[in-house]
Every structure is written in C-alpha cells, then in structure tokens.
Amino acid sequence: MATESPPIDALLVLPRLRIQNANAISSPLTWGFPSMTAFLGLMQALERRLPQDFGWGLVSAGVVCHDFQAQATRGGFTHAFHLTRNPVGSDGGTAAIVEEGRIHLEVTLVFGVQFLDGFAPGDGEREQCMANAVGELVAGMRVAGGSVMPSLRRLPAAQSKPRLQRFDYGAEERAKLFRAERRRWLPGFALVSRDDLLAEHLAALRQTMPAASALDAWLDLSRLNYRAERRTGIDPATGQGTEQVEWTARRPPGWIVPIPVGYGALSELHPAGTVAGARDRETPLRFVESLYSVGQWISPHRLKAPTDLLWHAHHDPASGLYRCVNPLGGARTAAADLAPLV
C-alpha cells in the first residue's frame, strides 16, 4: 500500500477552531476523538464549495487537538454519555432515546494545498484573503458533526486567523518555516498513524501464539494488561529470603490509541441504481465495514516535516480497502493481516 503523501505547495492552517458537540462515537468499537475519515470528509466537502477558479486543490488533512471535553459521566470503570430526551412524537408518545456521543473540541486543522494550473503564488495579501474566505466557509460547515463556534478567548492574530504558508523555497528555508509553524500549534497534540507498531506487535505475539491475528494485536495494544511478577528479597528482621508477587500494568511507550482508519469492502461494487434504498441512485455502491489500526498522539514539535502530520485517502481496488493513510507510521500491515479487523 502506498504511504507517500501527495506533494504539496503550501499548508492551509485554520487555527484554534472551537467545535461544539462533535461526534464522539468514531466507529462501532471506539469512542473519543472523531475519526480521521470525518476530517478528510470535511476536506472534500470544503473543496466542493470552493469556486472553480479558486486556484487551490486540497489533497491531505491533519489535526492538532488543543483541548477536549467529552460529554460523558464516569462512574468507576464505566462511562455514560450525556443523552437528550427528544420531543414527543406526533401521537403524543415519548420518543426513544437515541445513543449519541458528543465531545467539545478545540483543534487546529491543517490542509495540504496544491496550486492548480493558472494560479500564480506570490501575492501575500491576495493569499490571505483567500485563506480568510476558506475560514468563513468552514465556520458555516459541520466538522465531524459538530458546529463551529466563535472563540471565547482573545488570541494573537498568528493563533487565530487562517493563513496560507507556502513552501516553494529551498530545503533549509522550508525547514525553518515549518519549525516556526509547528511552534504555533503548542500546546497541543497531533494525531499520527502507527501502523508500524501494530505490525511489530503482531510479529511479537506470533512468536508465542502462531495463530494470533491482527485483531489480537490491536486489542492487546488497546488495553492495560496486568501481569504478576515475582520479587525476592531479604527480610531485615529474620535475615531469611522472602518472595512476593507484585501486579504491574504493561503500558506501551507513548500515547497509543486505537483508531478507525477507513473501510473494508464486504461485497462487490454494485452498479448505480441496483441497490434498493440507496441514497444516491447515480453512484455505484458497495457494502463496507470499519477498518481499524493504531494511532499516536504526539507533540507537534516532534514532527519533522509537514507530511508527518497530513493524512490522505487511498483506495486499493484489489483488496477493497478504502482507508486514510499517514506516512509517519507507514501502512505496513499486509492486506491479509488487516482482514480480521474489517
């Protein structure tokens, strides 16, 4: 699977967006921060709203989270979402409560930009106006199902206004510009792919459990595993040897999280209009199920290049995978190993 990000000419940064009631149920098996499919979907919806002569193409997206507040109540090990009671139905009866998970977010959205033919970069004032226009469009759109709200804080212009950061310079100048850019994203955490950790953990499990699947490795990485360890010592009072059992939690290094990364095909591609009840009668349809991998939250200052942050959509017709790819961890797990996660 190709992991290289599409080449970009600039970064479009929409800083410190306050999003209310975003969808916290990111897949049938995970909850918390919205899936990257939501942000890539936002990118595609935003690109459709741009004028045809806008001159930009959006090819990849990244997200830096500065703050979050899950709308959930915790009692011990159990979390319960804050749910709403819907109005009564037309017959006066009480409507059922629909399980809806919500989360409030403060995020910086970063899009990889390609300049289209005919666009001449270099006019800073014009580019700022175009970035402001994109910011106004996003302010009226849904982000992962949530509403973009005005900020409650007064921030410097560099941390509040949309901006286009071009990278059509030499390597040394590009590195300098990106170091300055990523400092503006602090404090915060960027979500990147760690498919490599999943592949490495799968290989380690198969040394003791040859039948282990990628699902076993994914579940093992996603939970705290407590193990008993024997510790021997000397009793200072008697001078005799002692043996104790101590339970310790195995914590993988870093802030590792299970994430949905796209969809895997469950059926062949059906011609348009042949599936009853489809919303779109003009587009071919196939049934899919969520595809899972492992991600990591890292501080933006650890990003070496803009592409480390950016995700892009990739489709592999042979395996039927529709997934979000980030080159930092590399999509190294084979399609055969990903199958149990679909």
N, C-alpha and C positions, 0 to 999 in steps of 0.2 A: 504494500500500500504506500502510495506517495505521501510523504510527510512534509515536503518543502512548501513553504508559504508562497503564494503568488508574489511576484516582485511588486514593490510599492514605490511611489514617488514622494509620498508625504503621509503624515498622520493627521487625521482629524480628531481633535480632542474635545469632548463635551464634559467639562469638569463638574464634579460635585452636584450631580443630579439627585434631587430628593424624590424618591418614589414611594408612594403610599399604596399599601395593600397589593403588593406583587404576589404572584402565585408561589407559595412555599412548598407545594407538592410537586416536585420536579419530575417524578416518574412513579410507576406503581410500587417501587421498592425503596425510594429515597425521598427525603424531605429536607427542607432548609433553603439554601440559596437556589435561585432559579437555574434551570439547565442552560447550558450554552446554546442549545437549539433555540431558546427564546431570544437571545441577543442576536444570533445570526438571522432569525426570522425578522427581528426589528430592522436589521440592516437591509434586508431585501425589500421590506415594506417601505423603508425610507427611500431607497433608491428609486422605487416606482413613482414616488411623489416628486422627485426632482424633475425640473424641466428638461426636455430633450436636449436642449443646447447648453446644459449646465456646465459640461466640460469635465466632470469628475465621474469616476466609477468606483464604487465601494466593493472591495474584494475580500476583506477579512475584518474581524472584530475581536476586541479584547475588553476585559472589565477589571477594574480595581475597586474593591469594596472598602469604604472608609468607616461605615457604621451600619448596624443592622439591629432590628428588634423584631423577633419572631412573635407573632400574636398567638401565644400558647401559654398554658399553665402547666407547671411542672410539680408533680407530687411523687417524690421518691424517684424511681426509675421510669415513671410513666409521664408522658407529655399529652396534653389535650389541647386541641385548637380552640380558639375563641370563635364560636359559631353564632350566626344570626338567625333569628326567627323570622321567616318570611311572612308577608301578609296573607290573610286568609284567602281561600280560593273563591271562585265565582259562586259556589254553593254555600259559602259561609263556613266551610270546614277548615280545620287547621292544616296548613301546608307542611309537608315533611321537611325536616332539617337536612340540608344537603351538606355533606362534609366538604368544607372549603378551608384550605390552609392559606394564611396570609402572612406577609412579612413586610416591614417597613425598611427601606434601604437608603443609603447614601452612597452613590457609586460614581466613578468616572468611566465614561465609555470612550474607547479608542477605536477608530476605524482606519484600516489601511486603504489608502487612496491611490488610484491610478489615474493619471491625466489622460484624457481621451484626445484623439486626433483633433487638431484645431485649437486646443487650449494652450495659451501662451502664459506660463507662470512667470512671476517676477513683479507683479503689481501688488504690493503688500496690502494696500487699502482695499483693493477690489477683492482680494482673497479673504480679508477679514469680514467684509460684507457678505460674502458667500458663506463663510463659516457661521456668521450670525443667522443667516437665513435657514441653514440646516438646523441650528439650535432651536429656532422658532418652530420649525416643523416638528421636531421631536417633542417639544413642550406640549403639543396637541395630540400626541400619539400615546398608545399604551405600550409600556415597557414591561414585558413578562406579565402582562395582565394588570399591571398597576398603573396608577395615574402619576404623572409628573407634576410635582407641587413646587411653588416658589420656595426658595431657601429661607430659612428662619435666621440665618446668620449673615452678617456683613463680611464678605471676604474680599481680599485684594483682587484686582482685575485679572491677574495672572491665574488665580484659582477659581474664577467664577465665569469668565467669558469663554465661549467657544473659540477655538483657534486652529489654524492650519499650520503645521510645522513641516516645511519642506526638507527633503534630504537629498537634493540633487547637488551635493557637494562632494569633496574628497573624503576619503575614509576617516581621516583624523578629525575633520570638521563635523562629520556626521556623528562620530562617537561623542564629541564634545556637546553637540546639541542634544543628543539623547540623554546624556548624563544630567544636563540641566532640566530636561523634560521630566525624567523619572523622579527627580527630587520634588517636583510639584505634586506628585502623587502620594507623598508621605504626609501623615501616617496612613497606611492602608495596606491591603494585601491583594495580590494579583493571583487569579486562578489559572493554573497551567496544567497541562497533561503530564501524567506519569505512567504512561503505558509500559515504560521500561521496568518500573517496579513490579507491575503485575506479571510481566513475563519472567522476571528474575525470581519472584516468589513462587510462581508456578513450577519453575525448574527445581527450586529448593524442595518444594513439597513432594515432587515426584521421585526424589531420591529415597524417601521413606515410604511414600504411597504412590506406586507407579500408576494407579488408576485415577489419581487426582485430576480434576478438570479445572478450567479457568474459573468456574463458579466457586469451587472450593478455595482457590487462591484469593478471589475477590472478597468472599465472606471472611476469610482469615485475616485479611488486611483491614477490614472494615470494623473489626470489633476488638475489644480488650480481652486478651487471653491470659488468664491467671494460671500460674504453674507453681507447683510445690518444689522447693529446693531444700535439701538437707544441709545444715550447717553444724559443724563440730567445733567444740571449744573446750576450755578447761574451767571447771568450777573453782573459783578462787577460795571458797570455803573448805572444800574437801580435797582439792587437787586432782580430782578424777575427771576423766573425759566426759563430756556431755554432747548430746545430739538433739538438735531442734529442727522442726520443719517450719519453713517460712514461705508464705504465699506472696508471690510477686507478680505484677502485671507486665506483660511484654508490650512495650509501646514502640511502634516503628518510628524511626527518626523523621522529624518534620511534621508538618500539619497535613496529614494524609486524609483524604475524604473519598468515599465512593460517589461517583457521579454518573449520570446518564450522558452518553456521547452521541446519540443518534438512534437509528432504527435499522432493524434487520428484516429482510423480506420473509414472509410466511407463505407467499403464493406467487404465482407467475404474474406478469404485468397484463392486466385485463384491458382490452380496447375501450376507448371512451364510450360511455353510454350503455355499456353491457352489464353494469352492476346496479341492481335496484337500490334506491335510497341514497345514492351518492350525491353529494352536494354539487359537484361540478360534473356536468354531463359532457364536457368538451375535452377533458383531460384524462389520459389513461390512469388506471388505478391499480394498486396492489396493496394487499394486507401486510402490515408490519407489526413488529413488537419492539419494545425498547431495548437498546443496546447499552451495556454498562462497561465502565472502566474505572480507573483510579486517577484522581487529580490531587494537586497540592496547592495550598495557599502559601505564597512566598512574598517577602517584602519586595517592592518594586526596585530597590537599589541592587538587588541580586540579578536583575535582568541585564544580560549582556548586549542585546540588540532588540530593536522593535519587534522583530518577528518572533522572539521568545514569548511575547505576550499574546500575539494575534492567533485567532482560530479561523479556519476556513472550512467550507463544506466540501466534501469529497464523496463521489459515488463510484462504487465498484460494481459494474453490471454482472460480472462473473459470479461473485459471492452474494450479491443482493444487499450490500451494506450501504446505508446512507448515514454518514457519520461526520461529526465535527472533528477536525484534526488540528492539533497544535504541535509544532515541530520540536518543542523543548524536550519532551519525553520520548517522542517518536512513536508512531503506531506500529510497534514491533511485534505485537501478538498476532500469530497467524490466524487466518480466517477460520480454520478448523478448530482452533482453541477458543475463538470468540463465539462459536456456535452455541455452546451451553449457556451463554449469557443472554441469548436472544429470547 
